Amino acid sequence: MDAARRDPWKPESGDREVMISLFYPADGGGSGRIAPHMDAASAGHFGAAGGAAEGNYRVRAGAADWSATRTHARVDAPVARGARSLPVVLYSAGLGDPRTWNTGLVEELASRGYLVVTVDHTYDSSEVSLPGGRLAESVLPALAKDPRTGPPEIDAALRRSLAARVGDVRLVLDTLGGDGWRRALPPGLGDAVDLRRVGMAGHSMGGLTAAQTMLEDRRVGAGVNMDGQMAFPLPDATGNTLSGAAREGLDRPFLLMGSEGPDAAENRPSWTAFRRHSHGWTAELTTAGSRHGAYTDAASLLPALSRQGALSGADLTGVLGTVRPERVVSATRAYVVAFFDRFLKGRDGGLLDGASGRFPEMRGAGGA
């Protein structure tokens, strides 16, 4: 809870509340319970009519039991023996998506020796389970359906979202740096965290959040934007205006990973400006045949749901593109891990240096 900040979406609710999850390399023990992908209340809302599964990913309402999806994580497991000085990676989801919607990538990073902190942006995320059984539902669907909502309101909402998200991330960093939180952590984890090495990744608006957070907070030393535009629509609907991160650039490493969907071209002007103004290492990559949702858990989960009739083949292609789902999953994980290994751990396997025979789908400009 942020006692210094009223909730930007619902000031009447009081201080800003933010929920996070922690993923890290673990040994056996703890509760032994396999962590669900989503808690029951969140899963029910996510998959209901008007929820993010339907609105963002074209899955028919009620066609999937999202509470039945399991992960490879265990609840409250002790940190792996010998784990020392774990770099921290923060994760921010796309506009309206929950913090759980890139669990596959997050687990991969944890298995490679990172503490990954996933952040839910309350009233932006599709739903957030808060203490006491409260479910905070996103305000965005109602805003989008309001006939009075036009370009000025959309511009204001996107700017409010970004400011709220950056504030949320900075609150998380402040909390991680305090002594009080460590007592509630699983055994050994508090002593294993290295806050001198912090990175951030995000999808869509979460990718812009990563860049903007780096601009405003030097504690974050490296970032990844997965298919997130770095500009806002002008209130008169005549074009876009660059975000602060795109106008000013960064002096620390940043990786841009794009899609080839019909909206992908909208990213390029802001990405070009960002790279032109940046003085740190940057690279821009594109997964051939991909669309916007391919950089999320949609790539792992939706193909099976499509075979079961939860969404059509055409809708599946609309979300993921024509790229083979298993290939985009492998490539995304490999490049994100390689980036943070290089810039947070000082381990360079060469994957970021140019074209790779392992991942011919991945095209783009190398680092500079």
Rosetta blueprint (number, residue, H / E / L):
1 M L
2 D E
3 A E
4 A E
5 R E
6 R E
7 D L
8 P L
9 W L
10 K L
11 P H
12 E H
13 S H
14 G L
15 D E
16 R E
17 E L
18 V L
19 M E
20 I E
21 S E
22 L E
23 F E
24 Y L
25 P L
26 A E
27 D L
28 G L
29 G L
30 G L
31 S L
32 G L
33 R L
34 I E
35 A E
36 P E
37 H L
38 M L
39 D L
40 A H
41 A H
42 S H
43 A H
44 G H
45 H H
46 F H
47 G L
48 A L
49 A L
50 G L
51 G L
52 A H
53 A H
54 E H
55 G H
56 N H
57 Y H
58 R L
59 V L
60 R L
61 A L
62 G L
63 A L
64 A L
65 D L
66 W H
67 S H
68 A H
69 T L
70 R E
71 T E
72 H E
73 A E
74 R E
75 V L
76 D L
77 A L
78 P L
79 V E
80 A L
81 R L
82 G L
83 A L
84 R L
85 S L
86 L E
87 P E
88 V E
89 V E
90 L E
91 Y E
92 S E
93 A L
94 G L
95 L L
96 G L
97 D L
98 P L
99 R L
100 T L
101 W L
102 N L
103 T H
104 G H
105 L H
106 V H
107 E H
108 E H
109 L H
110 A H
111 S H
112 R L
113 G L
114 Y L
115 L E
116 V E
117 V E
118 T E
119 V E
120 D E
121 H L
122 T L
123 Y L
124 D L
125 S L
126 S L
127 E E
128 V E
129 S E
130 L E
131 P H
132 G H
133 G H
134 R E
135 L E
136 A E
137 E E
138 S L
139 V L
140 L H
141 P H
142 A H
143 L H
144 A H
145 K H
146 D L
147 P L
148 R L
149 T L
150 G L
151 P H
152 P H
153 E H
154 I H
155 D H
156 A H
157 A H
158 L H
159 R H
160 R H
161 S H
162 L H
163 A H
164 A H
165 R H
166 V H
167 G H
168 D H
169 V H
170 R H
171 L H
172 V H
173 L H
174 D H
175 T H
176 L H
177 G L
178 G L
179 D L
180 G H
181 W H
182 R H
183 R H
184 A H
185 L L
186 P L
187 P L
188 G L
189 L H
190 G H
191 D H
192 A H
193 V E
194 D E
195 L E
196 R E
197 R E
198 V E
199 G E
200 M E
201 A E
202 G E
203 H E
204 S L
205 M H
206 G H
207 G H
208 L H
209 T H
210 A H
211 A H
212 Q H
213 T H
214 M H
215 L H
216 E H
217 D L
218 R L
219 R L
220 V L
221 G L
222 A E
223 G E
224 V E
225 N E
226 M E
227 D L
228 G L
229 Q L
230 M L
231 A E
232 F E
233 P E
234 L L
235 P L
236 D L
237 A L
238 T L
239 G L
240 N E
241 T E
242 L E
243 S L
244 G H
245 A H
246 A H
247 R H
248 E H
249 G L
250 L L
251 D L
252 R L
253 P L
254 F E
255 L E
256 L E
257 M E
258 G E
259 S L
260 E L
261 G L
262 P L
263 D L
264 A H
265 A H
266 E H
267 N L
268 R H
269 P H
270 S H
271 W H
272 T H
273 A H
274 F H
275 R H
276 R H
277 H H
278 S L
279 H L
280 G L
281 W L
282 T E
283 A E
284 E E
285 L E
286 T E
287 T E
288 A L
289 G L
290 S E
291 R L
292 H H
293 G H
294 A H
295 Y H
296 T L
297 D L
298 A H
299 A H
300 S H
301 L H
302 L H
303 P H
304 A H
305 L H
306 S H
307 R H
308 Q L
309 G L
310 A L
311 L L
312 S L
313 G H
314 A H
315 D H
316 L H
317 T H
318 G H
319 V H
320 L H
321 G E
322 T L
323 V L
324 R L
325 P H
326 E H
327 R H
328 V H
329 V H
330 S H
331 A H
332 T H
333 R H
334 A H
335 Y H
336 V H
337 V H
338 A H
339 F H
340 F H
341 D H
342 R H
343 F H
344 L H
345 K H
346 G L
347 R L
348 D L
349 G L
350 G L
351 L H
352 L H
353 D H
354 G L
355 A L
356 S L
357 G L
358 R L
359 F L
360 P L
361 E L
362 M E
363 R E
364 G E
365 A E
366 G L
367 G L
368 A L
